[in-house]
Every structure is written in C-alpha cells, then in structure tokens.
C-alpha cells in the first residue's frame, strides 16, 4: 500500500519523533499504538486513520496541521491520490 503520500507522512512522523528524542517504542507507548505499527507508519507501509493521526499529534505535541505541513496545494497536485 506504500505511496509517495504515505512515505511523506511517515518521514514527517519520524522527523518529529527524532526531534523529541523518542524511540519508536516510546512514541508507540505515548500514542497507545503498537511499536510495529509506528514502524510501518514511518516507512509508509501503513495508512493511519483520523484517530491514529490525532493520537500521534497528542504524543508528539503537534497540531494536525503541523503533521500534514508537507501536503501543500502544490505537493497535492504532484501526488497520485486514489
């Protein structure tokens, strides 16, 4: 299911996690997710639902807009969205 959009989101999640000095395990615990799920999110192999995004935002102390900042109108035009 990997796509450029999911890889971009995963990279943003990874970046925020590392900025905060968190391991995948620590982020998973803070967001009440499984560590393997966080790993799959970061690699773009898993598509998160709204509540997962909100839990990640809470755990990373960012707004949903910050988590989705890479998805500018120009970037959305370049992505193949199904």
C-alpha positions as CSV (number, residue, x, y, z in Angstrom):
1,X,0.0,0.0,0.0
2,X,3.1,2.3,0.0
3,X,2.7,5.5,-1.8
4,X,4.5,8.8,-2.0
5,X,1.9,10.4,0.2
6,X,2.3,7.8,2.9
7,X,6.1,7.9,2.7
8,X,6.0,11.7,3.1
9,X,3.7,11.5,6.1
10,X,5.9,8.8,7.6
11,X,9.0,10.9,7.1
12,X,7.3,13.8,9.0
13,X,6.3,11.5,11.8
14,X,9.9,10.1,12.0
15,X,11.3,13.7,12.0
16,X,9.1,14.9,14.8
17,X,9.8,11.7,16.8
18,X,13.6,12.1,16.5
19,X,13.4,15.9,17.2
20,X,11.8,15.0,20.5
21,X,14.4,12.3,21.3
22,X,11.8,9.5,21.2
23,X,12.3,5.9,20.2
24,X,9.6,4.2,18.1
25,X,8.7,2.3,21.3
26,X,8.3,5.5,23.3
27,X,6.2,7.1,20.7
28,X,4.0,4.0,20.4
29,X,3.5,3.9,24.1
30,X,2.7,7.6,24.3
31,X,0.2,7.3,21.4
32,X,-1.2,3.9,22.7
33,X,-0.1,2.2,19.5
34,X,2.0,-0.9,18.8
35,X,5.7,-0.3,18.1
36,X,5.4,-2.3,14.8
37,X,2.5,-0.1,13.7
38,X,4.6,3.0,14.3
39,X,7.5,1.5,12.3
40,X,5.1,0.8,9.4
41,X,3.7,4.3,9.6
42,X,7.2,5.8,9.4
43,X,8.1,3.6,6.3
44,X,4.9,4.4,4.5
45,X,3.6,0.8,4.7
46,X,0.6,1.7,6.9
47,X,-2.1,4.2,6.3
48,X,-3.3,5.9,9.5
49,X,-6.9,6.8,10.2
50,X,-8.0,10.1,11.7
51,X,-7.9,8.9,15.4
52,X,-4.4,7.5,14.9
53,X,-3.2,10.8,13.5
54,X,-4.8,12.6,16.4
55,X,-3.1,10.3,18.9
56,X,0.2,10.8,17.2
57,X,-0.3,14.6,17.3
58,X,-1.0,14.4,21.1
59,X,2.0,12.2,21.7
60,X,4.3,14.4,19.6
61,X,2.7,17.7,20.9
62,X,1.9,19.0,17.4
63,X,-1.2,20.1,15.7
64,X,-2.6,18.0,12.8
65,X,-1.6,20.9,10.5
66,X,2.0,20.6,11.6
67,X,1.9,16.8,11.0
68,X,0.5,17.4,7.5
69,X,2.6,20.5,6.7
70,X,4.3,18.8,3.7
71,X,1.0,18.5,1.9
72,X,0.8,21.9,0.4
73,X,-1.5,22.6,-2.5
74,X,1.5,22.3,-4.9
75,X,2.5,19.0,-3.4
76,X,-1.0,17.6,-3.6
77,X,-1.1,18.3,-7.3
78,X,2.0,16.2,-7.8
79,X,0.7,13.3,-5.8
80,X,-1.2,10.5,-7.3
81,X,-4.1,10.1,-4.9
82,X,-6.6,7.3,-5.2
